Amino acid sequence: MEWVVDGEIIEWRGPAPFFFVAMSEADSAELKEEARSLIYWGQVPVQVALGRTEFRTALFPKDGRYLVPLKDAVRKAEGVGEGDHVTVTLRPAVKS
């Protein structure tokens, strides 16, 4: 199964800034059901593509939605930052 997420890159400040793209509530619920066997501590491991860059990460649950984290290296490689609208494609990552 695969999800395509279009959204704005947002910053969530904690002890250090983190950047995410939020999935819709409907897509988040569908992904949670499909990836039930992969979920650990509420997070879902996924394979993500943003432009030409592919990477593995874990989705964070927040307020009924999953957030797709975008590492500095990924944002730099694709030339995107906070406030930019991007499309990411993701699929659950099979445990190895």
Backbone as JSON Lines, residues from 0, in Angstrom:
{"i":0,"aa":"M","n":[0.84,-1.17,0.0],"ca":[0.0,0.0,0.0],"c":[0.89,1.24,0.0]}
{"i":1,"aa":"E","n":[0.42,2.3,-0.61],"ca":[1.21,3.52,-0.74],"c":[0.31,4.73,-0.52]}
{"i":2,"aa":"W","n":[0.85,5.75,0.1],"ca":[0.12,7.01,0.32],"c":[0.91,8.15,-0.27]}
{"i":3,"aa":"V","n":[0.2,9.08,-0.89],"ca":[0.8,10.3,-1.41],"c":[0.26,11.44,-0.57]}
{"i":4,"aa":"V","n":[1.17,12.18,0.04],"ca":[0.81,13.25,0.96],"c":[1.28,14.58,0.38]}
{"i":5,"aa":"D","n":[0.34,15.5,0.18],"ca":[0.67,16.85,-0.24],"c":[0.47,17.74,0.97]}
{"i":6,"aa":"G","n":[1.48,18.51,1.3],"ca":[1.32,19.38,2.46],"c":[2.44,20.38,2.61]}
{"i":7,"aa":"E","n":[2.25,21.24,3.58],"ca":[3.23,22.27,3.9],"c":[4.22,21.74,4.93]}
{"i":8,"aa":"I","n":[5.47,22.1,4.74],"ca":[6.48,21.74,5.74],"c":[6.29,22.66,6.94]}
{"i":9,"aa":"I","n":[6.09,22.02,8.1],"ca":[5.89,22.78,9.33],"c":[7.03,22.51,10.3]}
{"i":10,"aa":"E","n":[7.26,23.46,11.19],"ca":[8.29,23.3,12.21],"c":[7.59,23.06,13.54]}
{"i":11,"aa":"W","n":[8.11,22.1,14.28],"ca":[7.61,21.83,15.62],"c":[8.8,22.0,16.55]}
{"i":12,"aa":"R","n":[8.75,23.01,17.37],"ca":[9.88,23.3,18.26],"c":[9.77,22.5,19.54]}
{"i":13,"aa":"G","n":[10.85,21.89,19.89],"ca":[11.01,21.2,21.16],"c":[12.35,21.66,21.67]}
{"i":14,"aa":"P","n":[13.1,20.75,22.27],"ca":[14.47,21.12,22.64],"c":[15.29,21.49,21.4]}
{"i":15,"aa":"A","n":[14.91,20.91,20.26],"ca":[15.54,21.23,18.97],"c":[14.41,21.29,17.95]}
{"i":16,"aa":"P","n":[14.57,22.07,16.89],"ca":[13.5,22.14,15.9],"c":[13.4,20.85,15.07]}
{"i":17,"aa":"F","n":[12.2,20.47,14.74],"ca":[11.94,19.34,13.87],"c":[10.99,19.81,12.78]}
{"i":18,"aa":"F","n":[11.11,19.24,11.59],"ca":[10.29,19.63,10.46],"c":[9.49,18.43,9.96]}
{"i":19,"aa":"F","n":[8.21,18.67,9.66],"ca":[7.3,17.59,9.3],"c":[6.36,18.01,8.19]}
{"i":20,"aa":"V","n":[5.74,17.01,7.58],"ca":[4.57,17.18,6.73],"c":[3.48,16.34,7.38]}
{"i":21,"aa":"A","n":[2.3,16.91,7.6],"ca":[1.21,16.2,8.27],"c":[0.34,15.45,7.26]}
{"i":22,"aa":"M","n":[0.02,14.21,7.59],"ca":[-0.93,13.44,6.8],"c":[-2.34,13.87,7.18]}
{"i":23,"aa":"S","n":[-3.31,13.64,6.32],"ca":[-4.7,13.92,6.66],"c":[-5.17,12.91,7.71]}
{"i":24,"aa":"E","n":[-6.24,13.25,8.42],"ca":[-6.78,12.33,9.42],"c":[-7.24,11.03,8.77]}
{"i":25,"aa":"A","n":[-7.87,11.12,7.6],"ca":[-8.36,9.92,6.9],"c":[-7.2,9.01,6.48]}
{"i":26,"aa":"D","n":[-6.17,9.59,5.86],"ca":[-5.0,8.79,5.47],"c":[-4.3,8.22,6.69]}
{"i":27,"aa":"S","n":[-4.23,8.98,7.77],"ca":[-3.58,8.5,9.0],"c":[-4.31,7.29,9.55]}
{"i":28,"aa":"A","n":[-5.64,7.34,9.56],"ca":[-6.44,6.22,10.07],"c":[-6.26,4.99,9.2]}
{"i":29,"aa":"E","n":[-6.25,5.19,7.87],"ca":[-6.06,4.08,6.95],"c":[-4.69,3.45,7.13]}
{"i":30,"aa":"L","n":[-3.66,4.29,7.21],"ca":[-2.3,3.78,7.38],"c":[-2.18,3.02,8.71]}
{"i":31,"aa":"K","n":[-2.77,3.55,9.76],"ca":[-2.71,2.9,11.08],"c":[-3.3,1.49,11.0]}
{"i":32,"aa":"E","n":[-4.4,1.35,10.29],"ca":[-5.04,0.04,10.14],"c":[-4.18,-0.9,9.31]}
{"i":33,"aa":"E","n":[-3.67,-0.42,8.19],"ca":[-2.86,-1.24,7.29],"c":[-1.52,-1.66,7.9]}
{"i":34,"aa":"A","n":[-0.95,-0.8,8.73],"ca":[0.39,-1.05,9.28],"c":[0.35,-1.51,10.74]}
{"i":35,"aa":"R","n":[-0.79,-1.98,11.17],"ca":[-0.98,-2.37,12.57],"c":[0.15,-3.25,13.12]}
{"i":36,"aa":"S","n":[0.62,-4.21,12.35],"ca":[1.66,-5.13,12.84],"c":[3.04,-4.47,12.94]}
{"i":37,"aa":"L","n":[3.21,-3.29,12.34],"ca":[4.51,-2.61,12.35],"c":[4.63,-1.54,13.43]}
{"i":38,"aa":"I","n":[3.52,-1.13,14.0],"ca":[3.5,-0.01,14.94],"c":[4.22,-0.36,16.24]}
{"i":39,"aa":"Y","n":[5.11,0.53,16.68],"ca":[5.78,0.39,17.97],"c":[5.79,1.75,18.64]}
{"i":40,"aa":"W","n":[5.38,1.78,19.89],"ca":[5.29,3.02,20.67],"c":[4.52,4.1,19.92]}
{"i":41,"aa":"G","n":[3.52,3.68,19.15],"ca":[2.7,4.63,18.4],"c":[3.29,5.07,17.08]}
{"i":42,"aa":"Q","n":[4.53,4.71,16.82],"ca":[5.19,5.13,15.58],"c":[5.09,4.04,14.52]}
{"i":43,"aa":"V","n":[5.11,4.47,13.25],"ca":[5.03,3.54,12.14],"c":[6.28,3.71,11.27]}
{"i":44,"aa":"P","n":[7.1,2.64,11.1],"ca":[8.26,2.75,10.22],"c":[7.81,2.79,8.76]}
{"i":45,"aa":"V","n":[8.37,3.72,8.0],"ca":[7.98,3.89,6.6],"c":[9.19,4.16,5.71]}
{"i":46,"aa":"Q","n":[9.01,3.87,4.44],"ca":[9.94,4.24,3.39],"c":[9.32,5.45,2.71]}
{"i":47,"aa":"V","n":[10.07,6.54,2.58],"ca":[9.53,7.81,2.07],"c":[10.32,8.26,0.85]}
{"i":48,"aa":"A","n":[9.62,8.86,-0.1],"ca":[10.27,9.51,-1.24],"c":[9.81,10.97,-1.28]}
{"i":49,"aa":"L","n":[10.77,11.86,-1.36],"ca":[10.51,13.29,-1.54],"c":[11.39,13.71,-2.7]}
{"i":50,"aa":"G","n":[10.78,14.01,-3.82],"ca":[11.57,14.3,-5.02],"c":[12.38,13.07,-5.39]}
{"i":51,"aa":"R","n":[13.69,13.26,-5.55],"ca":[14.58,12.14,-5.89],"c":[15.19,11.48,-4.67]}
{"i":52,"aa":"T","n":[14.86,11.99,-3.5],"ca":[15.46,11.48,-2.27],"c":[14.54,10.45,-1.61]}
{"i":53,"aa":"E","n":[15.08,9.28,-1.33],"ca":[14.34,8.24,-0.61],"c":[15.03,7.98,0.72]}
{"i":54,"aa":"F","n":[14.22,7.75,1.74],"ca":[14.78,7.52,3.07],"c":[13.79,6.76,3.93]}
{"i":55,"aa":"R","n":[14.29,6.17,5.01],"ca":[13.45,5.49,5.99],"c":[13.32,6.38,7.21]}
{"i":56,"aa":"T","n":[12.14,6.36,7.81],"ca":[11.9,7.11,9.03],"c":[10.73,6.46,9.75]}
{"i":57,"aa":"A","n":[10.29,7.05,10.83],"ca":[9.11,6.59,11.54],"c":[8.15,7.75,11.69]}
{"i":58,"aa":"L","n":[6.89,7.52,11.39],"ca":[5.86,8.54,11.52],"c":[5.53,8.75,12.99]}
{"i":59,"aa":"F","n":[5.3,10.0,13.37],"ca":[4.92,10.35,14.74],"c":[3.43,10.63,14.8]}
{"i":60,"aa":"P","n":[2.71,10.05,15.77],"ca":[1.3,10.39,15.91],"c":[1.15,11.71,16.67]}
{"i":61,"aa":"K","n":[0.26,12.58,16.2],"ca":[-0.02,13.84,16.91],"c":[-1.42,14.31,16.54]}
{"i":62,"aa":"D","n":[-2.26,14.45,17.54],"ca":[-3.62,14.98,17.35],"c":[-4.42,14.23,16.28]}
{"i":63,"aa":"G","n":[-4.35,12.9,16.29],"ca":[-5.14,12.09,15.36],"c":[-4.58,12.0,13.96]}
{"i":64,"aa":"R","n":[-3.37,12.51,13.76],"ca":[-2.72,12.46,12.45],"c":[-1.3,11.95,12.63]}
{"i":65,"aa":"Y","n":[-0.73,11.47,11.54],"ca":[0.68,11.13,11.55],"c":[1.47,12.27,10.92]}
{"i":66,"aa":"L","n":[2.64,12.52,11.49],"ca":[3.57,13.52,10.96],"c":[4.74,12.79,10.31]}
{"i":67,"aa":"V","n":[5.09,13.22,9.09],"ca":[6.23,12.64,8.37],"c":[7.44,13.52,8.65]}
{"i":68,"aa":"P","n":[8.44,13.01,9.42],"ca":[9.62,13.82,9.71],"c":[10.52,13.99,8.47]}
{"i":69,"aa":"L","n":[11.03,15.2,8.31],"ca":[11.95,15.49,7.2],"c":[13.29,15.92,7.77]}
{"i":70,"aa":"K","n":[14.27,15.04,7.66],"ca":[15.61,15.31,8.18],"c":[16.26,16.47,7.42]}
{"i":71,"aa":"D","n":[17.22,17.11,8.08],"ca":[17.96,18.22,7.46],"c":[18.56,17.8,6.12]}
{"i":72,"aa":"A","n":[19.18,16.62,6.08],"ca":[19.84,16.16,4.86],"c":[18.84,16.02,3.71]}
{"i":73,"aa":"V","n":[17.64,15.57,4.02],"ca":[16.61,15.41,2.99],"c":[16.14,16.77,2.49]}
{"i":74,"aa":"R","n":[15.87,17.68,3.41],"ca":[15.42,19.02,3.01],"c":[16.48,19.73,2.2]}
{"i":75,"aa":"K","n":[17.73,19.61,2.6],"ca":[18.83,20.25,1.86],"c":[18.98,19.64,0.47]}
{"i":76,"aa":"A","n":[18.91,18.32,0.38],"ca":[19.06,17.64,-0.92],"c":[17.97,18.06,-1.9]}
{"i":77,"aa":"E","n":[16.78,18.33,-1.39],"ca":[15.65,18.7,-2.25],"c":[15.42,20.21,-2.33]}
{"i":78,"aa":"G","n":[16.19,20.97,-1.56],"ca":[16.08,22.43,-1.62],"c":[14.74,22.95,-1.11]}
{"i":79,"aa":"V","n":[14.22,22.34,-0.05],"ca":[12.93,22.76,0.51],"c":[13.1,23.12,1.98]}
{"i":80,"aa":"G","n":[12.16,23.91,2.49],"ca":[12.22,24.32,3.88],"c":[10.85,24.65,4.42]}
{"i":81,"aa":"E","n":[10.83,25.16,5.63],"ca":[9.58,25.5,6.31],"c":[8.7,26.38,5.43]}
{"i":82,"aa":"G","n":[7.43,26.01,5.36],"ca":[6.47,26.78,4.58],"c":[6.31,26.32,3.14]}
{"i":83,"aa":"D","n":[7.27,25.54,2.64],"ca":[7.16,25.02,1.27],"c":[6.11,23.91,1.21]}
{"i":84,"aa":"H","n":[5.39,23.84,0.1],"ca":[4.45,22.75,-0.14],"c":[5.18,21.66,-0.91]}
{"i":85,"aa":"V","n":[5.07,20.43,-0.41],"ca":[5.77,19.3,-1.01],"c":[4.82,18.12,-1.15]}
{"i":86,"aa":"T","n":[5.24,17.17,-1.95],"ca":[4.53,15.9,-2.09],"c":[5.5,14.8,-1.66]}
{"i":87,"aa":"V","n":[5.07,14.01,-0.7],"ca":[5.87,12.86,-0.27],"c":[5.05,11.59,-0.53]}
{"i":88,"aa":"T","n":[5.75,10.55,-0.92],"ca":[5.12,9.25,-1.12],"c":[5.69,8.33,-0.06]}
{"i":89,"aa":"L","n":[4.81,7.59,0.6],"ca":[5.3,6.69,1.65],"c":[4.57,5.37,1.63]}
{"i":90,"aa":"R","n":[5.28,4.38,2.13],"ca":[4.7,3.05,2.29],"c":[5.3,2.43,3.54]}
{"i":91,"aa":"P","n":[4.53,1.59,4.22],"ca":[5.05,0.96,5.43],"c":[6.32,0.18,5.13]}
{"i":92,"aa":"A","n":[7.29,0.3,6.02],"ca":[8.56,-0.41,5.86],"c":[8.46,-1.77,6.55]}
{"i":93,"aa":"V","n":[8.8,-2.79,5.83],"ca":[8.75,-4.14,6.37],"c":[9.9,-4.32,7.35]}
{"i":94,"aa":"K","n":[9.59,-4.94,8.49],"ca":[10.65,-5.2,9.47],"c":[11.7,-6.1,8.85]}
{"i":95,"aa":"S","n":[12.97,-5.79,9.17],"ca":[14.04,-6.64,8.62],"c":[14.63,-7.51,9.69]}
